[in-house]
Amino acid sequence: MTDTHIQQLRDRLARAEAERDAWRGKSELQYKMACALADSLRQQLATAESQKK
């Protein structure tokens, strides 16, 4: 993975976490969906960072 790709994943994760936090207490379904997206991006980022080493 390139540094650019890793940075893009970091940016997407930050946006997903912000969206997740915005849904907290408003809509359980939307919150759970946002949690799933953040978890998936976190996993992708971890994989990308480990492959770079």
Secondary structure, 3 states (H helix, E strand, C coil): CCHHHHHHHHHHHHHHHHHHHHHCCCCHHHHHHHHHHHHHHHHHHHHHHHHHC
